[in-house]
Amino acid sequence: MIDVCDILDALRWHADVGCDEAIGDEPTDWATLTARPMARAPSAGPSAAGGAPGSASGSNAARGPASTRAPTPAARPPAALFAPDQPLGASEAGIQARARAGEAQTLEALEAALRSFDGCPLKATAMNTVFADGNPQAQVMLIGEAPGEDEDRQGKPFVGVSGKLLDRMLAQIGLDRGKVYISNILPWRPPGNRSPTQAEIAACLPFLERHVELVRPKLLVALGGVSAKTLLNRAEGITRLRGQWRSYEVAGTPVPLMPMLHPAYLLRNPIAKREAWRDMLALQQKIIEESAK
């Protein structure tokens, strides 16, 4: 007899490894399935080409016309099977995303275009599209990496444990969600909170770029390595990029951008909070300088 506790433990394990939904109406007993015999590839020898006289394998009628026979996998170009990730913005999905994002003249139109966009496979596995939170009129815009489990469920960025830490960090310099605007590089959660691929970033980046253009913030904060490297087009890690004001161009205008450690990283490495505190103080000073202009 199966113990209920064992079933619950199995469900928790599947949730921990990133299983979000069942893909079949009924469970499959993999132990009772037998492996299908693999189709043997045709030999390159004379017997494969012509076969023995009078045999079925050598009969053209059995083999069918050459024009209707499906090519063997070996006949496919290797590049089609193992094509590398396209550069950012160069994929077909990225081109389609850029066209749709460019047509949006308001944040509402951009959100509607993003929700109807099917060029990123992450949308099929996510529960919600996470667009933004906070005040779009704020002078500071924070950009994270991707939604986590809590964000995916609630449809808002930074509402989980790392989001609560971010709220406390902002409060230390007099900010809250009514005084900042928050979004992510990706609007959909990668399964199991894995790192996004280049292809996924390429498909979603045009929407984020247009998002920044419509908000026109005075200051940008990139939270985490994926966000910083994507926005700055740099290869260095976040520990090298953080702590220095850099520049991000918005519609031809340079906007100061500060890369910072992601709150989730700080939860795993509490000793790094002192570097994060220095960055928050630098942000506070920059806000004062921008307000004085």
Buried (B, 14 or more C-beta within 10 A) or exposed (E): EEEEEEEEEEEEEEEEEBBBEEEEEEEEEEEEEEEEEEEEEEEEEEEEEEBEEEEEEBEEEEBEEEEEEEEEEEEEEEEEEEEEEBEBBEBEBBBBBBEBBBEBEEBEBBBBBBEEBEBBBBBEBBBBBBBBBBBBEBBBBBBBBBBBBBBBBBBBBBBBEBBBBBBEBBEEBEBEBEBBBBBBBBBBBBBEBEEBEBBBBBBBBBBBBBBBBBBBBBBBBBBBBBBBBBBBEBEEEBEEBBBEEBEBEBEEEEBBBBBBBBBBBBBEEEEBBEBBEEBBEBBBEBBEEEEEE
